[in-house]
């Protein structure tokens, strides 16, 4: 359970995790009603969303790395 004095730190943590105001309000509403299952479901959903973004960005970085590799290989072949 979240300590009463740390309510602000929970809100800050949710903001830092990329949650929008409405999402935070929903989360804190579930907190006030003792709906832990809803909170955990929300946190898992947000985590999956962020992880999906990380994986998309990793693929994009791999594409850029491949182009760098190709360009460097062409440069070495011309020398």
C-alpha positions in Angstrom: 0.0 0.0 0.0 1.2 3.5 -0.8 1.9 5.7 2.2 -0.3 8.7 2.5 2.6 11.2 2.4 3.9 9.6 -0.8 0.9 10.4 -3.0 2.8 13.2 -4.7 5.7 10.8 -5.4 3.3 8.3 -7.0 1.9 11.1 -9.3 5.4 12.2 -10.2 6.4 8.6 -10.9 3.4 8.2 -13.3 4.3 11.5 -15.0 7.9 10.3 -15.4 6.5 7.0 -16.9 4.8 9.0 -19.6 1.3 9.0 -18.3 -1.0 11.8 -19.2 -3.1 13.8 -16.7 -6.3 11.8 -17.4 -4.5 8.5 -16.9 -3.1 9.7 -13.6 -6.5 10.8 -12.4 -7.9 7.4 -13.3 -5.1 5.7 -11.5 -5.4 7.8 -8.4 -9.2 7.2 -8.4 -8.6 3.5 -8.3 -6.1 4.1 -5.5 -8.7 6.0 -3.5 -11.2 3.2 -4.0 -8.7 0.5 -3.2 -9.0 -1.0 -6.6 -5.5 -2.6 -6.8 -6.4 -4.9 -9.6 -7.3 -2.0 -11.8 -4.1 -0.2 -10.9 -1.9 -3.2 -11.7 -3.8 -3.8 -15.0 -3.1 -0.1 -15.9 0.6 -0.3 -15.0 1.0 -3.5 -17.0 -0.7 -1.9 -20.0 1.5 1.2 -19.8 4.6 -1.0 -19.4 3.7 -3.0 -22.5 3.0 0.2 -24.4 6.4 1.7 -23.5 8.2 -1.6 -24.2 6.6 -1.7 -27.7 8.0 1.8 -28.3 11.5 0.7 -27.2 11.3 -2.3 -29.6 10.2 -0.1 -32.5 13.0 2.3 -31.8 15.5 -0.6 -31.6 14.4 -1.8 -35.1 14.9 1.8 -36.4 18.4 2.0 -34.9 19.2 -1.3 -36.5 18.1 0.1 -39.9 20.4 3.1 -39.4 23.3 0.9 -38.3 22.8 -1.2 -41.4 22.9 1.9 -43.6 26.1 3.1 -41.9 27.6 -0.3 -42.4 26.7 -0.3 -46.1 28.1 3.2 -46.6 31.3 2.4 -44.8 31.7 -0.7 -46.9 31.2 1.2 -50.1 33.8 3.8 -49.0 36.4 1.1 -48.2 35.8 -0.5 -51.6 36.5 2.7 -53.4 39.9 3.2 -51.8 
